Amino acid sequence: MSAVDFGAFVAELATQSGRAILPFFRAHHMLEDKSRGGAFDPVTEGDKAGESVMRHLIRRQFPAHGVIGEEFGNENADAEYCWVLDPIDGTRAFISGIPVWGTLIGLTRRGVPVYGMMHQPFTGERFWGDGGEARYDGPGGARILRTRQGQTLAGATLMTTSPALFKGEEAQAYARVESAVRLARYGCDCYAYCMLAAGHVDLVIESGLKPYDIVALVPIIEGAGGIVTSWDGGSAAGGGRILAAANKSLHQAALALLAG
């Protein structure tokens, strides 16, 4: 496939999954709890519908590619190219009627994230990147995404889904960073990472992520000039404890505080 064809295909994944998901947003939808007695872990019919559509399109266009998805597991996950899908990242926001969820469409090559898109079908926004550049299209018009390069830790804006998700030493590590920044905000899931890529947020710190929570976001942030790693500075592709930063100096300062 040419680059233009590939971009059109990813755009079609976003369009068709959005059409499948939107009828369930702010509706009386069926809800399932995947937690099995643990912390509330909701999944909706919108999650399942969106992922089903994307899997069908990928199988038809790229039958040799693998797929890793939140709702329906792994198919051919050892393939050279593997799609990593989260139809509704931010399901708690989705079921609460708050439009800070998004559809994550990622592609890895030999385990390395090489392309990603975050689509918010309700607001009509798309953020995408390939690690070399990142772009946005939506109600505000199309533009190139760039992170804030001159921001210091003392003037930074930090986001996390919720500080309550950190426990024990992780909570202490996160608190050290929060106490050093100018502003901390909670919530937004994938939307927070895209606001970092767009230059509105400077740090995102989270823990307990799965690959489908982060793979699509890595090429967007890196393409915009930011950095995404694990808390020890390693690859973020496997999920776990994640630090995203707008620039190298912020990344190093936050890593140092997380390490104590």
QUIPEDA-V394539 format. One record per residue. N is the residue number from 1. RES is the residue in one letter. PHI is phi in whole degrees, 0 to 359 (none if undefined). NEAR is the number of other C-alpha atoms within 8 Angstrom. Layout:
BEGIN
N RES PHI NEAR
N RES PHI NEAR
END
This chain:
BEGIN
1 M none 4
2 S 283 5
3 A 300 6
4 V 294 6
5 D 297 8
6 F 297 9
7 G 300 8
8 A 293 8
9 F 294 8
10 V 297 10
11 A 299 8
12 E 291 8
13 L 302 11
14 A 295 11
15 T 297 9
16 Q 289 11
17 S 293 15
18 G 297 13
19 R 295 9
20 A 285 11
21 I 275 12
22 L 303 10
23 P 300 8
24 F 266 10
25 F 279 10
26 R 57 8
27 A 236 6
28 H 272 5
29 H 261 7
30 M 286 6
31 L 231 8
32 E 239 7
33 D 257 9
34 K 273 8
35 S 287 9
36 R 54 5
37 G 96 5
38 G 268 5
39 A 296 5
40 F 306 8
41 D 226 7
42 P 280 11
43 V 222 11
44 T 247 11
45 E 296 10
46 G 295 14
47 D 304 12
48 K 294 11
49 A 295 11
50 G 295 15
51 E 290 15
52 S 301 8
53 V 298 12
54 M 294 11
55 R 298 9
56 H 298 8
57 L 295 9
58 I 293 10
59 R 301 10
60 R 290 7
61 Q 271 6
62 F 228 7
63 P 297 7
64 A 273 6
65 H 281 13
66 G 271 14
67 V 221 13
68 I 241 14
69 G 227 12
70 E 293 9
71 E 268 8
72 F 236 7
73 G 76 7
74 N 253 9
75 E 229 7
76 N 51 9
77 A 292 9
78 D 271 7
79 A 296 10
80 E 302 10
81 Y 252 11
82 C 221 17
83 W 274 12
84 V 237 16
85 L 239 15
86 D 228 14
87 P 297 15
88 I 224 13
89 D 275 12
90 G 105 12
91 T 297 11
92 R 297 7
93 A 295 12
94 F 302 14
95 I 286 9
96 S 266 7
97 G 78 8
98 I 258 8
99 P 275 9
100 V 243 12
101 W 259 16
102 G 197 14
103 T 265 16
104 L 257 18
105 I 236 15
106 G 241 16
107 L 227 14
108 T 248 15
109 R 237 10
110 R 52 9
111 G 86 9
112 V 259 7
113 P 297 14
114 V 239 11
115 Y 203 14
116 G 207 18
117 M 224 16
118 M 245 15
119 H 246 13
120 Q 248 14
121 P 291 11
122 F 289 7
123 T 270 8
124 G 74 9
125 E 247 12
126 R 225 11
127 F 239 13
128 W 211 13
129 G 196 17
130 D 235 13
131 G 89 14
132 G 261 9
133 E 208 13
134 A 219 19
135 R 222 13
136 Y 229 13
137 D 216 11
138 G 177 10
139 P 303 7
140 G 277 5
141 G 95 7
142 A 274 8
143 R 199 7
144 I 279 9
145 L 267 13
146 R 220 10
147 T 284 16
148 R 280 10
149 Q 269 7
150 G 259 5
151 Q 284 10
152 T 263 8
153 L 299 11
154 A 294 7
155 G 255 9
156 A 277 13
157 T 255 12
158 L 247 14
159 M 230 13
160 T 212 14
161 T 299 10
162 S 194 8
163 P 296 9
164 A 292 6
165 L 283 7
166 F 271 10
167 K 233 7
168 G 58 6
169 E 297 6
170 E 297 8
171 A 296 11
172 Q 294 8
173 A 296 12
174 Y 299 12
175 A 298 8
176 R 298 11
177 V 288 11
178 E 300 10
179 S 291 6
180 A 263 8
181 V 261 13
182 R 283 9
183 L 214 9
184 A 237 9
185 R 228 8
186 Y 242 9
187 G 98 9
188 C 88 12
189 D 50 12
190 C 297 14
191 Y 296 10
192 A 298 13
193 Y 296 13
194 C 289 13
195 M 292 10
196 L 295 16
197 A 298 18
198 A 275 11
199 G 90 12
200 H 255 9
201 V 233 16
202 D 249 15
203 L 219 14
204 V 229 15
205 I 233 12
206 E 214 10
207 S 218 9
208 G 78 7
209 L 282 11
210 K 260 9
211 P 307 10
212 Y 289 15
213 D 278 12
214 I 229 12
215 V 305 18
216 A 295 19
217 L 277 15
218 V 299 14
219 P 295 18
220 I 292 21
221 I 293 20
222 E 296 16
223 G 295 14
224 A 272 18
225 G 105 13
226 G 264 14
227 I 226 12
228 V 228 13
229 T 216 12
230 S 284 13
231 W 294 11
232 D 261 7
233 G 88 7
234 G 274 7
235 S 295 8
236 A 268 13
237 A 298 11
238 G 273 8
239 G 82 15
240 G 87 10
241 R 269 11
242 I 240 15
243 L 235 14
244 A 243 14
245 A 223 14
246 A 285 18
247 N 207 14
248 K 296 9
249 S 293 7
250 L 296 14
251 H 300 13
252 Q 294 8
253 A 294 9
254 A 291 10
255 L 302 12
256 A 298 8
257 L 291 10
258 L 297 11
259 A 281 8
260 G 84 6
END
